[in-house]
Amino acid sequence: MIICWGQCFEKIFSDPKWHNIKAVQDKKVYTVPCGPFNWFDRPPSVNRILGLKWLGNLLYPEVYDYDIAKETQEFYQKFYHYDLTDDDITFLLKDSGGM
């Protein structure tokens, strides 16, 4: 499994140097969600709370059995007072293994 962020996701699949890596062949490459800030890295923010749920669910779904789309919706309502639409959730979780 490869977890990346930013523009690395596209490059991993387009750059031939990555093609022999098993995670790439098995399509087990995921990007860290980052709206409005990165959920895993920087800048430090409350999004790291949601990032822990996302990462646990990605790595150990049998232990962290979350509906990450629902968790994301609840998180944004609680912390940002914003009601995510289905399109918002699809955009946020694109390529992250959450949809």
Biopython code that builds the backbone (N, CA, C, O; Angstrom):
import numpy as np
from Bio.PDB.StructureBuilder import StructureBuilder

atoms = [
    (1, "MET", "N", (0.846, -1.170, 0.000)),
    (1, "MET", "CA", (0.000, 0.000, 0.000)),
    (1, "MET", "C", (0.892, 1.232, 0.000)),
    (1, "MET", "O", (1.916, 1.283, 0.680)),
    (2, "ILE", "N", (0.476, 2.221, -0.778)),
    (2, "ILE", "CA", (1.168, 3.507, -0.819)),
    (2, "ILE", "C", (0.148, 4.580, -0.460)),
    (2, "ILE", "O", (-0.955, 4.616, -1.005)),
    (3, "ILE", "N", (0.535, 5.452, 0.463)),
    (3, "ILE", "CA", (-0.295, 6.591, 0.833)),
    (3, "ILE", "C", (0.485, 7.842, 0.451)),
    (3, "ILE", "O", (1.623, 8.034, 0.878)),
    (4, "CYS", "N", (-0.136, 8.681, -0.350)),
    (4, "CYS", "CA", (0.555, 9.875, -0.829)),
    (4, "CYS", "C", (-0.369, 11.079, -0.726)),
    (4, "CYS", "O", (-1.529, 10.941, -0.336)),
    (5, "TRP", "N", (0.127, 12.241, -1.067)),
    (5, "TRP", "CA", (-0.717, 13.424, -1.098)),
    (5, "TRP", "C", (-0.259, 14.334, -2.222)),
    (5, "TRP", "O", (0.809, 14.162, -2.809)),
    (6, "GLY", "N", (-1.099, 15.293, -2.490)),
    (6, "GLY", "CA", (-0.791, 16.254, -3.539)),
    (6, "GLY", "C", (-0.833, 15.629, -4.920)),
    (6, "GLY", "O", (-1.666, 14.768, -5.201)),
    (7, "GLN", "N", (0.060, 16.065, -5.763)),
    (7, "GLN", "CA", (0.082, 15.638, -7.159)),
    (7, "GLN", "C", (0.800, 14.308, -7.349)),
    (7, "GLN", "O", (0.889, 13.814, -8.473)),
    (8, "CYS", "N", (1.307, 13.728, -6.285)),
    (8, "CYS", "CA", (2.024, 12.447, -6.386)),
    (8, "CYS", "C", (1.141, 11.328, -6.917)),
    (8, "CYS", "O", (1.622, 10.459, -7.644)),
    (9, "PHE", "N", (-0.134, 11.334, -6.571)),
    (9, "PHE", "CA", (-1.040, 10.260, -6.967)),
    (9, "PHE", "C", (-1.036, 10.067, -8.477)),
    (9, "PHE", "O", (-0.857, 8.950, -8.963)),
    (10, "GLU", "N", (-1.232, 11.146, -9.215)),
    (10, "GLU", "CA", (-1.258, 11.071, -10.678)),
    (10, "GLU", "C", (0.081, 10.595, -11.219)),
    (10, "GLU", "O", (0.133, 9.775, -12.136)),
    (11, "LYS", "N", (1.158, 11.110, -10.652)),
    (11, "LYS", "CA", (2.497, 10.765, -11.130)),
    (11, "LYS", "C", (2.816, 9.282, -10.919)),
    (11, "LYS", "O", (3.452, 8.654, -11.765)),
    (12, "ILE", "N", (2.381, 8.736, -9.808)),
    (12, "ILE", "CA", (2.657, 7.329, -9.517)),
    (12, "ILE", "C", (2.099, 6.426, -10.611)),
    (12, "ILE", "O", (2.744, 5.448, -10.989)),
    (13, "PHE", "N", (0.931, 6.733, -11.116)),
    (13, "PHE", "CA", (0.327, 5.891, -12.147)),
    (13, "PHE", "C", (0.813, 6.229, -13.559)),
    (13, "PHE", "O", (0.708, 5.403, -14.466)),
    (14, "SER", "N", (1.340, 7.432, -13.744)),
    (14, "SER", "CA", (1.783, 7.804, -15.090)),
    (14, "SER", "C", (3.280, 7.603, -15.317)),
    (14, "SER", "O", (3.715, 7.467, -16.460)),
    (15, "ASP", "N", (4.061, 7.583, -14.263)),
    (15, "ASP", "CA", (5.520, 7.447, -14.392)),
    (15, "ASP", "C", (5.901, 5.971, -14.455)),
    (15, "ASP", "O", (5.625, 5.229, -13.513)),
    (16, "PRO", "N", (6.528, 5.531, -15.546)),
    (16, "PRO", "CA", (6.897, 4.119, -15.695)),
    (16, "PRO", "C", (7.822, 3.594, -14.596)),
    (16, "PRO", "O", (7.893, 2.383, -14.385)),
    (17, "LYS", "N", (8.520, 4.465, -13.904)),
    (17, "LYS", "CA", (9.416, 4.021, -12.827)),
    (17, "LYS", "C", (8.654, 3.350, -11.686)),
    (17, "LYS", "O", (9.230, 2.570, -10.927)),
    (18, "TRP", "N", (7.379, 3.648, -11.565)),
    (18, "TRP", "CA", (6.554, 3.098, -10.497)),
    (18, "TRP", "C", (5.836, 1.813, -10.903)),
    (18, "TRP", "O", (5.317, 1.112, -10.034)),
    (19, "HIS", "N", (5.789, 1.485, -12.171)),
    (19, "HIS", "CA", (4.932, 0.408, -12.678)),
    (19, "HIS", "C", (5.260, -0.981, -12.141)),
    (19, "HIS", "O", (4.379, -1.840, -12.129)),
    (20, "ASN", "N", (6.472, -1.234, -11.701)),
    (20, "ASN", "CA", (6.850, -2.562, -11.198)),
    (20, "ASN", "C", (6.585, -2.740, -9.705)),
    (20, "ASN", "O", (6.809, -3.821, -9.160)),
    (21, "ILE", "N", (6.119, -1.709, -9.057)),
    (21, "ILE", "CA", (5.843, -1.794, -7.625)),
    (21, "ILE", "C", (4.480, -2.463, -7.428)),
    (21, "ILE", "O", (3.487, -2.075, -8.044)),
    (22, "LYS", "N", (4.456, -3.468, -6.562)),
    (22, "LYS", "CA", (3.252, -4.279, -6.366)),
    (22, "LYS", "C", (2.025, -3.449, -5.982)),
    (22, "LYS", "O", (0.933, -3.693, -6.496)),
    (23, "ALA", "N", (2.187, -2.493, -5.105)),
    (23, "ALA", "CA", (1.048, -1.666, -4.692)),
    (23, "ALA", "C", (0.450, -0.921, -5.883)),
    (23, "ALA", "O", (-0.765, -0.738, -5.952)),
    (24, "VAL", "N", (1.281, -0.497, -6.804)),
    (24, "VAL", "CA", (0.798, 0.200, -7.998)),
    (24, "VAL", "C", (0.078, -0.797, -8.907)),
    (24, "VAL", "O", (-1.003, -0.509, -9.422)),
    (25, "GLN", "N", (0.677, -1.958, -9.097)),
    (25, "GLN", "CA", (0.055, -2.993, -9.930)),
    (25, "GLN", "C", (-1.300, -3.419, -9.365)),
    (25, "GLN", "O", (-2.244, -3.666, -10.116)),
    (26, "ASP", "N", (-1.388, -3.502, -8.039)),
    (26, "ASP", "CA", (-2.628, -3.918, -7.374)),
    (26, "ASP", "C", (-3.604, -2.761, -7.146)),
    (26, "ASP", "O", (-4.675, -2.944, -6.566)),
    (27, "LYS", "N", (-3.219, -1.567, -7.611)),
    (27, "LYS", "CA", (-4.032, -0.355, -7.428)),
    (27, "LYS", "C", (-4.344, -0.096, -5.954)),
    (27, "LYS", "O", (-5.474, 0.223, -5.583)),
    (28, "LYS", "N", (-3.319, -0.240, -5.135)),
    (28, "LYS", "CA", (-3.444, 0.036, -3.706)),
    (28, "LYS", "C", (-2.644, 1.298, -3.374)),
    (28, "LYS", "O", (-1.796, 1.310, -2.481)),
    (29, "VAL", "N", (-2.943, 2.342, -4.117)),
    (29, "VAL", "CA", (-2.342, 3.654, -3.925)),
    (29, "VAL", "C", (-3.478, 4.596, -3.551)),
    (29, "VAL", "O", (-4.494, 4.668, -4.243)),
    (30, "TYR", "N", (-3.297, 5.311, -2.461)),
    (30, "TYR", "CA", (-4.357, 6.173, -1.946)),
    (30, "TYR", "C", (-3.801, 7.555, -1.653)),
    (30, "TYR", "O", (-2.641, 7.713, -1.273)),
    (31, "THR", "N", (-4.636, 8.528, -1.836)),
    (31, "THR", "CA", (-4.223, 9.890, -1.531)),
    (31, "THR", "C", (-4.889, 10.355, -0.243)),
    (31, "THR", "O", (-6.044, 10.023, 0.025)),
    (32, "VAL", "N", (-4.162, 11.114, 0.543)),
    (32, "VAL", "CA", (-4.678, 11.652, 1.796)),
    (32, "VAL", "C", (-5.691, 12.750, 1.462)),
    (32, "VAL", "O", (-5.361, 13.680, 0.726)),
    (33, "PRO", "N", (-6.903, 12.663, 1.984)),
    (33, "PRO", "CA", (-7.859, 13.751, 1.757)),
    (33, "PRO", "C", (-7.300, 15.062, 2.294)),
    (33, "PRO", "O", (-6.543, 15.076, 3.264)),
    (34, "CYS", "N", (-7.680, 16.154, 1.657)),
    (34, "CYS", "CA", (-7.103, 17.434, 2.097)),
    (34, "CYS", "C", (-8.059, 18.602, 1.876)),
    (34, "CYS", "O", (-7.754, 19.540, 1.139)),
    (35, "GLY", "N", (-9.181, 18.532, 2.505)),
    (35, "GLY", "CA", (-10.084, 19.653, 2.399)),
    (35, "GLY", "C", (-10.670, 19.978, 3.762)),
    (35, "GLY", "O", (-11.159, 19.048, 4.404)),
    (36, "PRO", "N", (-10.668, 21.165, 4.251)),
    (36, "PRO", "CA", (-9.969, 22.301, 3.674)),
    (36, "PRO", "C", (-8.464, 22.262, 3.922)),
    (36, "PRO", "O", (-7.726, 23.049, 3.330)),
    (37, "PHE", "N", (-7.999, 21.369, 4.777)),
    (37, "PHE", "CA", (-6.570, 21.173, 5.022)),
    (37, "PHE", "C", (-6.278, 19.686, 4.984)),
    (37, "PHE", "O", (-7.189, 18.863, 5.078)),
    (38, "ASN", "N", (-5.015, 19.347, 4.845)),
    (38, "ASN", "CA", (-4.589, 17.951, 4.829)),
    (38, "ASN", "C", (-5.071, 17.256, 6.097)),
    (38, "ASN", "O", (-4.985, 17.810, 7.193)),
    (39, "TRP", "N", (-5.581, 16.033, 5.935)),
    (39, "TRP", "CA", (-6.113, 15.284, 7.081)),
    (39, "TRP", "C", (-5.026, 14.533, 7.837)),
    (39, "TRP", "O", (-5.318, 13.891, 8.846)),
    (40, "PHE", "N", (-3.798, 14.597, 7.381)),
    (40, "PHE", "CA", (-2.765, 13.738, 7.941)),
    (40, "PHE", "C", (-1.502, 14.503, 8.331)),
    (40, "PHE", "O", (-0.847, 14.162, 9.315)),
    (41, "ASP", "N", (-1.171, 15.509, 7.581)),
    (41, "ASP", "CA", (0.130, 16.136, 7.730)),
    (41, "ASP", "C", (0.005, 17.592, 8.164)),
    (41, "ASP", "O", (-0.310, 17.868, 9.322)),
    (42, "ARG", "N", (0.241, 18.493, 7.279)),
    (42, "ARG", "CA", (0.245, 19.894, 7.649)),
    (42, "ARG", "C", (-0.741, 20.679, 6.811)),
    (42, "ARG", "O", (-1.100, 20.267, 5.707)),
    (43, "PRO", "N", (-1.173, 21.798, 7.332)),
    (43, "PRO", "CA", (-0.833, 22.367, 8.631)),
    (43, "PRO", "C", (-1.569, 21.627, 9.750)),
    (43, "PRO", "O", (-2.591, 20.985, 9.510)),
    (44, "PRO", "N", (-1.052, 21.721, 10.952)),
    (44, "PRO", "CA", (-1.758, 21.092, 12.070)),
    (44, "PRO", "C", (-3.179, 21.669, 12.162)),
    (44, "PRO", "O", (-3.365, 22.885, 12.149)),
    (45, "SER", "N", (-4.147, 20.803, 12.253)),
    (45, "SER", "CA", (-5.536, 21.269, 12.346)),
    (45, "SER", "C", (-6.412, 20.165, 12.914)),
    (45, "SER", "O", (-5.958, 19.044, 13.141)),
    (46, "VAL", "N", (-7.658, 20.499, 13.136)),
    (46, "VAL", "CA", (-8.616, 19.511, 13.637)),
    (46, "VAL", "C", (-8.843, 18.394, 12.621)),
    (46, "VAL", "O", (-9.361, 17.335, 12.975)),
    (47, "ASN", "N", (-8.466, 18.616, 11.380)),
    (47, "ASN", "CA", (-8.647, 17.580, 10.359)),
    (47, "ASN", "C", (-7.870, 16.314, 10.685)),
    (47, "ASN", "O", (-8.193, 15.242, 10.172)),
    (48, "ARG", "N", (-6.865, 16.420, 11.517)),
    (48, "ARG", "CA", (-6.110, 15.221, 11.913)),
    (48, "ARG", "C", (-7.002, 14.237, 12.674)),
    (48, "ARG", "O", (-6.771, 13.029, 12.625)),
    (49, "ILE", "N", (-8.000, 14.735, 13.364)),
    (49, "ILE", "CA", (-8.938, 13.851, 14.064)),
    (49, "ILE", "C", (-9.641, 12.962, 13.048)),
    (49, "ILE", "O", (-9.702, 11.744, 13.214)),
    (50, "LEU", "N", (-10.164, 13.569, 12.012)),
    (50, "LEU", "CA", (-10.820, 12.816, 10.946)),
    (50, "LEU", "C", (-9.807, 11.952, 10.204)),
    (50, "LEU", "O", (-10.127, 10.849, 9.761)),
    (51, "GLY", "N", (-8.585, 12.457, 10.071)),
    (51, "GLY", "CA", (-7.523, 11.697, 9.415)),
    (51, "GLY", "C", (-7.213, 10.387, 10.128)),
    (51, "GLY", "O", (-6.917, 9.384, 9.479)),
    (52, "LEU", "N", (-7.279, 10.388, 11.446)),
    (52, "LEU", "CA", (-7.053, 9.150, 12.197)),
    (52, "LEU", "C", (-8.139, 8.122, 11.887)),
    (52, "LEU", "O", (-7.856, 6.935, 11.722)),
    (53, "LYS", "N", (-9.372, 8.587, 11.809)),
    (53, "LYS", "CA", (-10.464, 7.667, 11.465)),
    (53, "LYS", "C", (-10.296, 7.158, 10.037)),
    (53, "LYS", "O", (-10.469, 5.968, 9.773)),
    (54, "TRP", "N", (-9.960, 8.055, 9.124)),
    (54, "TRP", "CA", (-9.759, 7.665, 7.726)),
    (54, "TRP", "C", (-8.636, 6.631, 7.611)),
    (54, "TRP", "O", (-8.799, 5.604, 6.951)),
    (55, "LEU", "N", (-7.502, 6.904, 8.253)),
    (55, "LEU", "CA", (-6.357, 6.004, 8.150)),
    (55, "LEU", "C", (-6.636, 4.656, 8.807)),
    (55, "LEU", "O", (-6.295, 3.615, 8.245)),
    (56, "GLY", "N", (-7.247, 4.661, 9.977)),
    (56, "GLY", "CA", (-7.604, 3.405, 10.638)),
    (56, "GLY", "C", (-8.530, 2.574, 9.778)),
    (56, "GLY", "O", (-8.351, 1.362, 9.657)),
    (57, "ASN", "N", (-9.519, 3.216, 9.178)),
    (57, "ASN", "CA", (-10.466, 2.532, 8.309)),
    (57, "ASN", "C", (-9.791, 1.994, 7.052)),
    (57, "ASN", "O", (-10.147, 0.921, 6.567)),
    (58, "LEU", "N", (-8.821, 2.732, 6.523)),
    (58, "LEU", "CA", (-8.097, 2.301, 5.325)),
    (58, "LEU", "C", (-7.190, 1.111, 5.620)),
    (58, "LEU", "O", (-7.161, 0.142, 4.861)),
    (59, "LEU", "N", (-6.452, 1.185, 6.721)),
    (59, "LEU", "CA", (-5.471, 0.144, 7.042)),
    (59, "LEU", "C", (-6.083, -1.086, 7.704)),
    (59, "LEU", "O", (-5.679, -2.213, 7.421)),
    (60, "TYR", "N", (-7.052, -0.870, 8.581)),
    (60, "TYR", "CA", (-7.643, -1.954, 9.359)),
    (60, "TYR", "C", (-9.169, -1.853, 9.361)),
    (60, "TYR", "O", (-9.770, -1.622, 10.410)),
    (61, "PRO", "N", (-9.802, -2.025, 8.195)),
    (61, "PRO", "CA", (-11.254, -1.837, 8.125)),
    (61, "PRO", "C", (-12.047, -2.805, 8.990)),
    (61, "PRO", "O", (-13.181, -2.509, 9.367)),
    (62, "GLU", "N", (-11.469, -3.955, 9.310)),
    (62, "GLU", "CA", (-12.176, -4.907, 10.162)),
    (62, "GLU", "C", (-12.194, -4.447, 11.624)),
    (62, "GLU", "O", (-13.053, -4.872, 12.397)),
    (63, "VAL", "N", (-11.262, -3.592, 11.998)),
    (63, "VAL", "CA", (-11.198, -3.062, 13.361)),
    (63, "VAL", "C", (-11.897, -1.703, 13.440)),
    (63, "VAL", "O", (-12.704, -1.455, 14.336)),
    (64, "TYR", "N", (-11.573, -0.833, 12.486)),
    (64, "TYR", "CA", (-12.141, 0.515, 12.441)),
    (64, "TYR", "C", (-13.210, 0.545, 11.363)),
    (64, "TYR", "O", (-13.015, 1.090, 10.277)),
    (65, "ASP", "N", (-14.330, -0.049, 11.691)),
    (65, "ASP", "CA", (-15.412, -0.259, 10.746)),
    (65, "ASP", "C", (-16.288, 0.992, 10.670)),
    (65, "ASP", "O", (-17.394, 1.016, 11.209)),
    (66, "TYR", "N", (-15.786, 2.032, 9.999)),
    (66, "TYR", "CA", (-16.517, 3.283, 9.865)),
    (66, "TYR", "C", (-17.068, 3.408, 8.449)),
    (66, "TYR", "O", (-16.478, 2.910, 7.491)),
    (67, "ASP", "N", (-18.188, 4.069, 8.338)),
    (67, "ASP", "CA", (-18.639, 4.588, 7.054)),
    (67, "ASP", "C", (-17.970, 5.956, 6.959)),
    (67, "ASP", "O", (-18.483, 6.941, 7.488)),
    (68, "ILE", "N", (-16.830, 6.013, 6.287)),
    (68, "ILE", "CA", (-16.019, 7.226, 6.310)),
    (68, "ILE", "C", (-16.757, 8.402, 5.669)),
    (68, "ILE", "O", (-16.521, 9.549, 6.048)),
    (69, "ALA", "N", (-17.633, 8.146, 4.720)),
    (69, "ALA", "CA", (-18.425, 9.233, 4.138)),
    (69, "ALA", "C", (-19.337, 9.842, 5.202)),
    (69, "ALA", "O", (-19.448, 11.064, 5.302)),
    (70, "LYS", "N", (-19.982, 9.001, 5.988)),
    (70, "LYS", "CA", (-20.861, 9.483, 7.065)),
    (70, "LYS", "C", (-20.043, 10.196, 8.145)),
    (70, "LYS", "O", (-20.447, 11.249, 8.638)),
    (71, "GLU", "N", (-18.904, 9.624, 8.507)),
    (71, "GLU", "CA", (-18.029, 10.252, 9.509)),
    (71, "GLU", "C", (-17.573, 11.633, 9.026)),
    (71, "GLU", "O", (-17.504, 12.582, 9.807)),
    (72, "THR", "N", (-17.267, 11.731, 7.746)),
    (72, "THR", "CA", (-16.825, 13.002, 7.172)),
    (72, "THR", "C", (-17.943, 14.029, 7.236)),
    (72, "THR", "O", (-17.717, 15.184, 7.596)),
    (73, "GLN", "N", (-19.137, 13.609, 6.890)),
    (73, "GLN", "CA", (-20.288, 14.499, 6.933)),
    (73, "GLN", "C", (-20.535, 15.016, 8.355)),
    (73, "GLN", "O", (-20.755, 16.210, 8.554)),
    (74, "GLU", "N", (-20.499, 14.125, 9.328)),
    (74, "GLU", "CA", (-20.710, 14.520, 10.725)),
    (74, "GLU", "C", (-19.592, 15.438, 11.220)),
    (74, "GLU", "O", (-19.852, 16.404, 11.939)),
    (75, "PHE", "N", (-18.364, 15.141, 10.840)),
    (75, "PHE", "CA", (-17.215, 15.937, 11.251)),
    (75, "PHE", "C", (-17.329, 17.375, 10.732)),
    (75, "PHE", "O", (-17.141, 18.335, 11.479)),
    (76, "TYR", "N", (-17.637, 17.501, 9.450)),
    (76, "TYR", "CA", (-17.741, 18.840, 8.868)),
    (76, "TYR", "C", (-18.883, 19.633, 9.482)),
    (76, "TYR", "O", (-18.774, 20.849, 9.640)),
    (77, "GLN", "N", (-19.959, 18.978, 9.826)),
    (77, "GLN", "CA", (-21.065, 19.670, 10.486)),
    (77, "GLN", "C", (-20.638, 20.145, 11.877)),
    (77, "GLN", "O", (-20.919, 21.275, 12.275)),
    (78, "LYS", "N", (-19.964, 19.270, 12.595)),
    (78, "LYS", "CA", (-19.569, 19.594, 13.965)),
    (78, "LYS", "C", (-18.465, 20.652, 14.027)),
    (78, "LYS", "O", (-18.565, 21.597, 14.810)),
    (79, "PHE", "N", (-17.426, 20.509, 13.224)),
    (79, "PHE", "CA", (-16.268, 21.398, 13.333)),
    (79, "PHE", "C", (-16.325, 22.617, 12.420)),
    (79, "PHE", "O", (-15.771, 23.662, 12.760)),
    (80, "TYR", "N", (-16.977, 22.507, 11.280)),
    (80, "TYR", "CA", (-17.021, 23.610, 10.329)),
    (80, "TYR", "C", (-18.420, 24.187, 10.146)),
    (80, "TYR", "O", (-18.601, 25.162, 9.416)),
    (81, "HIS", "N", (-19.416, 23.586, 10.811)),
    (81, "HIS", "CA", (-20.809, 24.041, 10.681)),
    (81, "HIS", "C", (-21.200, 24.119, 9.212)),
    (81, "HIS", "O", (-21.817, 25.081, 8.754)),
    (82, "TYR", "N", (-20.817, 23.063, 8.489)),
    (82, "TYR", "CA", (-21.058, 23.004, 7.051)),
    (82, "TYR", "C", (-21.665, 21.649, 6.700)),
    (82, "TYR", "O", (-21.153, 20.600, 7.091)),
    (83, "ASP", "N", (-22.756, 21.695, 5.961)),
    (83, "ASP", "CA", (-23.407, 20.466, 5.516)),
    (83, "ASP", "C", (-22.853, 20.063, 4.153)),
    (83, "ASP", "O", (-23.120, 20.716, 3.144)),
    (84, "LEU", "N", (-22.084, 18.989, 4.138)),
    (84, "LEU", "CA", (-21.507, 18.504, 2.889)),
    (84, "LEU", "C", (-22.589, 17.877, 2.008)),
    (84, "LEU", "O", (-23.476, 17.175, 2.493)),
    (85, "THR", "N", (-22.497, 18.142, 0.727)),
    (85, "THR", "CA", (-23.369, 17.474, -0.233)),
    (85, "THR", "C", (-22.705, 16.151, -0.622)),
    (85, "THR", "O", (-21.546, 15.907, -0.286)),
    (86, "ASP", "N", (-23.435, 15.320, -1.317)),
    (86, "ASP", "CA", (-22.845, 14.069, -1.818)),
    (86, "ASP", "C", (-21.685, 14.360, -2.758)),
    (86, "ASP", "O", (-20.687, 13.639, -2.752)),
    (87, "ASP", "N", (-21.807, 15.412, -3.567)),
    (87, "ASP", "CA", (-20.704, 15.797, -4.465)),
    (87, "ASP", "C", (-19.481, 16.246, -3.675)),
    (87, "ASP", "O", (-18.352, 15.932, -4.053)),
    (88, "ASP", "N", (-19.692, 16.979, -2.581)),
    (88, "ASP", "CA", (-18.577, 17.400, -1.723)),
    (88, "ASP", "C", (-17.833, 16.180, -1.181)),
    (88, "ASP", "O", (-16.604, 16.127, -1.210)),
    (89, "ILE", "N", (-18.587, 15.210, -0.692)),
    (89, "ILE", "CA", (-17.974, 14.011, -0.112)),
    (89, "ILE", "C", (-17.213, 13.236, -1.171)),
    (89, "ILE", "O", (-16.102, 12.765, -0.924)),
    (90, "THR", "N", (-17.806, 13.101, -2.346)),
    (90, "THR", "CA", (-17.118, 12.413, -3.441)),
    (90, "THR", "C", (-15.818, 13.121, -3.779)),
    (90, "THR", "O", (-14.799, 12.467, -4.000)),
    (91, "PHE", "N", (-15.837, 14.433, -3.822)),
    (91, "PHE", "CA", (-14.635, 15.213, -4.116)),
    (91, "PHE", "C", (-13.586, 15.033, -3.023)),
    (91, "PHE", "O", (-12.415, 14.806, -3.325)),
    (92, "LEU", "N", (-13.991, 15.133, -1.754)),
    (92, "LEU", "CA", (-13.042, 15.022, -0.634)),
    (92, "LEU", "C", (-12.392, 13.642, -0.553)),
    (92, "LEU", "O", (-11.209, 13.525, -0.234)),
    (93, "LEU", "N", (-13.168, 12.606, -0.843)),
    (93, "LEU", "CA", (-12.666, 11.234, -0.668)),
    (93, "LEU", "C", (-12.154, 10.605, -1.967)),
    (93, "LEU", "O", (-11.815, 9.422, -1.996)),
    (94, "LYS", "N", (-12.099, 11.394, -3.029)),
    (94, "LYS", "CA", (-11.629, 10.892, -4.321)),
    (94, "LYS", "C", (-10.225, 10.314, -4.174)),
    (94, "LYS", "O", (-9.332, 10.967, -3.634)),
    (95, "ASP", "N", (-10.038, 9.121, -4.643)),
    (95, "ASP", "CA", (-8.744, 8.423, -4.657)),
    (95, "ASP", "C", (-8.196, 8.108, -3.266)),
    (95, "ASP", "O", (-7.021, 7.769, -3.128)),
    (96, "SER", "N", (-9.037, 8.218, -2.234)),
    (96, "SER", "CA", (-8.561, 7.999, -0.871)),
    (96, "SER", "C", (-8.956, 6.634, -0.316)),
    (96, "SER", "O", (-8.626, 6.302, 0.822)),
    (97, "GLY", "N", (-9.654, 5.854, -1.113)),
    (97, "GLY", "CA", (-10.118, 4.560, -0.640)),
    (97, "GLY", "C", (-11.395, 4.638, 0.153)),
    (97, "GLY", "O", (-11.874, 3.622, 0.655)),
    (98, "GLY", "N", (-11.960, 5.823, 0.277)),
    (98, "GLY", "CA", (-13.154, 6.001, 1.085)),
    (98, "GLY", "C", (-14.462, 5.908, 0.332)),
    (98, "GLY", "O", (-15.528, 5.911, 0.948)),
    (99, "MET", "N", (-14.408, 5.828, -0.956)),
    (99, "MET", "CA", (-15.642, 5.774, -1.751)),
    (99, "MET", "C", (-15.627, 4.561, -2.648)),
    (99, "MET", "O", (-16.578, 4.335, -3.398)),
]
sb = StructureBuilder()
sb.init_structure("model")
sb.init_model(0)
sb.init_chain("A")
sb.init_seg("    ")
for serial, (resi, resn, name, xyz) in enumerate(atoms, 1):
    if name == "N":
        sb.init_residue(resn, " ", resi, " ")
    sb.init_atom(name, np.array(xyz, "f"), 0.0, 1.0, " ", f" {name:<3s}", serial, name[0])
structure = sb.get_structure()
